[in-house]
Amino acid sequence: MKPDAYDIKAKLGVVFQDVAVFEELTVQDNIDYFCGLYIKDKKKRKQYIDEAIELVGLKEFRKFYPKQLSGGLLRRLNIACGIAHKPSLIFLDEPTVAVDPQSRNNILDGIQKLRDRGATIVYTTHYMEEVEMICDRVIILDKGKVLASGTTDELKELAKIEEKVTVELNGLEEKYLQAIQKMEQVDKVIYDGDRLQVSYKRSQNNLVDLLDYLRKEEIKYHKIYLERPTLNDVFLELTGKELRD
């Protein structure tokens, strides 16, 4: 892309992981500056700025300077500066890193609104729950290589397990663990002293079978629940569980 390709740049929005705003400008002036790079009409620019501030929830902080904002509010400002000119293609690089839960929810809600309004969003993150919440298609990258791509449901089919059943109980003897491990379709059994986790290869009658066994052996438990594989499970299967630098 050439430096003077403003017609193309006007259609792009980029929000880097590191916050990039002017410390000497207020929230509103920062957004005005970045929006003004592409929107010259003052009336339209004012409308776009107001909509961006409303989208990221900074209405009460218009006159604040960046140094007066919390980390979460700074992230919101960073996003507003990148999307105020209403680009059709937006790149977001880990926008929720190190923010408080309230700001995180606000940011994700704003991204969903941008998507629903027609923008195409390329979103990079290590938080798989965010991917499941907002992404239509997913690419798993590791060391620069594409390991898998597809919808969240398609990627979950890559998991070796179909579901996990977790039981909260105490004092489970080794003989019971061995018996559960030998049950049909059981892939792995993990017990840490107060929580039993059983992973299954297939998801048919697993919970019923386990409950029947616990009742038969008169094993008392506190809570029991099951879950399907998550994108996090798939990610770890594909990339490995060893620690990374």
C-alpha positions in Angstrom: 0.0 0.0 0.0 1.4 3.4 -1.0 1.7 6.1 1.7 -0.8 8.3 -0.2 -3.5 5.6 -0.7 -6.0 7.4 1.5 -9.0 5.9 -0.2 -7.9 2.5 0.9 -6.7 3.6 4.4 -10.0 5.2 5.0 -11.6 1.8 4.9 -9.2 0.3 7.4 -9.2 0.5 11.2 -6.3 -0.7 13.2 -6.2 -1.0 17.0 -2.8 -2.1 18.3 -2.2 -4.0 21.6 -0.2 -1.1 22.9 -2.2 2.0 23.5 -1.3 4.8 21.0 -2.9 8.1 21.9 -1.7 11.7 22.5 -1.2 12.4 26.2 -1.7 16.2 25.7 -5.1 15.7 24.1 -8.4 15.0 25.8 -10.5 11.9 25.0 -12.7 13.8 22.6 -9.7 15.6 20.9 -7.8 12.3 20.5 -10.8 10.7 18.7 -11.3 13.9 16.7 -7.7 13.9 15.5 -7.7 10.3 14.3 -11.1 10.6 12.8 -10.1 13.8 11.1 -7.4 12.0 9.1 -10.1 10.6 6.9 -13.3 12.5 7.6 -13.0 16.2 6.6 -16.6 17.2 6.9 -16.9 18.7 10.4 -20.6 18.0 10.9 -20.1 14.3 9.9 -17.0 14.0 11.9 -18.7 15.3 15.0 -21.5 12.8 14.5 -18.9 10.0 14.1 -17.0 11.1 17.2 -20.2 11.1 19.3 -21.1 7.6 18.1 -17.6 6.3 18.8 -17.7 7.7 22.3 -21.1 6.2 22.9 -20.0 2.8 21.5 -17.1 2.4 23.9 -18.8 4.0 26.9 -16.7 7.1 27.4 -19.4 9.7 27.4 -18.6 10.8 31.0 -14.9 11.1 30.2 -14.9 13.4 27.1 -12.8 16.1 28.8 -10.4 13.7 30.6 -6.8 13.4 29.6 -5.3 9.9 29.0 -3.2 10.1 32.3 -6.5 10.5 34.2 -8.0 7.2 32.8 -7.7 3.7 34.1 -6.2 1.0 32.0 -9.6 -0.2 30.9 -10.7 3.3 29.9 -7.5 3.8 28.0 -8.2 0.6 26.0 -11.6 1.9 25.2 -10.2 5.2 24.0 -7.6 3.3 21.9 -10.5 1.4 20.2 -12.5 4.6 19.6 -9.6 6.3 17.9 -9.2 3.3 15.6 -12.9 2.9 14.6 -14.4 6.4 14.7 -14.1 6.9 11.0 -16.3 3.9 10.4 -13.9 1.6 8.6 -15.3 -1.5 6.8 -12.3 -3.7 7.8 -11.0 -3.5 11.4 -7.9 -5.2 12.9 -7.9 -5.6 16.7 -4.8 -6.9 18.4 -5.6 -8.3 21.8 -7.7 -5.3 22.9 -8.8 -6.8 26.3 -5.3 -7.5 27.7 -4.9 -6.5 31.4 -8.3 -4.7 31.7 -10.9 -5.0 34.4 -14.0 -7.3 33.9 -16.3 -4.3 33.4 -14.2 -2.8 30.7 -13.7 -6.1 29.1 -17.4 -6.7 28.8 -17.9 -3.2 27.4 -15.1 -3.7 24.8 -16.5 -7.1 23.7 -20.0 -5.6 23.5 -18.8 -2.8 21.3 -17.0 -5.2 19.0 -20.1 -7.2 18.6 -22.0 -4.1 17.7 -19.4 -3.2 15.1 -19.7 -6.7 13.6 -23.5 -6.5 13.6 -23.4 -3.2 11.8 -21.5 -4.8 8.9 -17.8 -4.3 9.7 -15.4 -7.2 9.0 -13.3 -7.7 12.1 -9.9 -9.5 12.3 -9.5 -10.2 16.0 -6.3 -11.7 17.6 -6.5 -13.0 21.1 -5.3 -15.8 23.5 -8.6 -15.8 25.3 -10.6 -18.6 23.8 -13.8 -17.6 25.5 -13.7 -14.3 23.6 -13.3 -16.2 20.3 -16.4 -18.3 21.1 -18.3 -15.2 21.9 -17.6 -12.9 19.0 -16.0 -14.8 16.1 -17.8 -16.4 13.1 -14.7 -18.1 11.8 -11.5 -19.0 13.6 -7.9 -19.7 12.7 -5.5 -21.3 15.2 -1.9 -20.2 14.6 1.2 -21.6 16.2 4.7 -20.3 15.4 3.4 -18.7 12.3 1.7 -21.8 10.9 -2.1 -22.3 10.4 -3.0 -25.5 12.4 -6.7 -25.4 11.9 -9.5 -23.1 10.6 -13.3 -23.1 10.6 -16.3 -22.3 12.7 -16.1 -22.8 16.5 -18.3 -26.0 16.1 -16.0 -27.3 13.3 -12.9 -26.8 15.4 -14.4 -28.4 18.5 -14.9 -31.6 16.4 -11.1 -31.8 16.2 -11.0 -32.5 20.0 -10.3 -36.1 20.9 -12.8 -35.9 23.7 -16.6 -35.4 23.4 -17.3 -34.2 26.9 -16.0 -33.9 30.4 -17.9 -34.8 33.6 -16.7 -33.2 36.9 -17.7 -34.5 40.3 -16.9 -32.8 43.6 -16.3 -35.4 46.2 -13.7 -36.4 48.9 -11.8 -39.5 49.8 -12.2 -41.5 46.6 -10.2 -44.7 46.8 -7.8 -45.9 44.1 -9.9 -48.9 43.3 -12.9 -46.7 42.3 -10.6 -44.6 40.1 -9.4 -47.7 38.3 -12.9 -49.0 37.8 -14.1 -45.7 36.3 -11.0 -45.6 34.0 -12.1 -49.0 32.6 -15.6 -47.9 31.9 -16.6 -47.8 28.2 -15.7 -44.6 26.3 -13.7 -43.2 29.2 -10.5 -41.5 27.9 -8.9 -40.0 31.0 -9.6 -39.8 34.7 -8.1 -37.1 36.9 -8.6 -36.9 40.7 -7.0 -34.2 42.8 -8.4 -35.1 46.2 -11.7 -33.2 46.1 -12.6 -33.1 42.4 -12.9 -36.0 39.9 -12.8 -35.2 36.2 -13.7 -37.8 33.7 -13.1 -37.2 30.0 -15.1 -39.3 27.5 -14.4 -40.1 23.8 -18.1 -40.1 23.0 -21.0 -38.3 24.5 -23.8 -40.9 24.9 -25.2 -41.7 28.4 -21.9 -40.8 30.1 -23.4 -38.8 32.9 -26.1 -41.5 33.6 -23.5 -44.3 33.6 -21.2 -42.5 36.0 -24.1 -41.6 38.3 -25.3 -45.2 38.3 -21.8 -46.4 39.3 -21.5 -43.8 42.1 -24.9 -44.8 43.5 -24.1 -48.5 43.2 -20.9 -48.1 45.2 -22.6 -45.7 47.6 -20.1 -42.9 46.9 -21.4 -39.6 48.1 -20.7 -36.4 46.1 -21.4 -32.7 46.5 -21.8 -31.5 42.9 -21.7 -32.9 39.4 -21.7 -31.2 36.1 -20.7 -31.8 32.5 -19.3 -29.7 29.7 -18.5 -30.1 26.0 -15.0 -29.5 24.7 -14.1 -25.8 24.6 -11.9 -24.0 22.0 -9.3 -23.9 24.8 -9.2 -27.7 24.8 -8.8 -27.8 21.0 -6.1 -25.1 21.2 -4.0 -27.0 23.7 -4.4 -30.3 21.8 -3.1 -28.7 18.6 -0.4 -26.5 20.0 0.7 -28.7 23.0 0.6 -28.0 26.7 4.2 -27.2 27.4 5.1 -23.8 28.8 6.0 -21.1 26.2 8.3 -18.1 26.5 
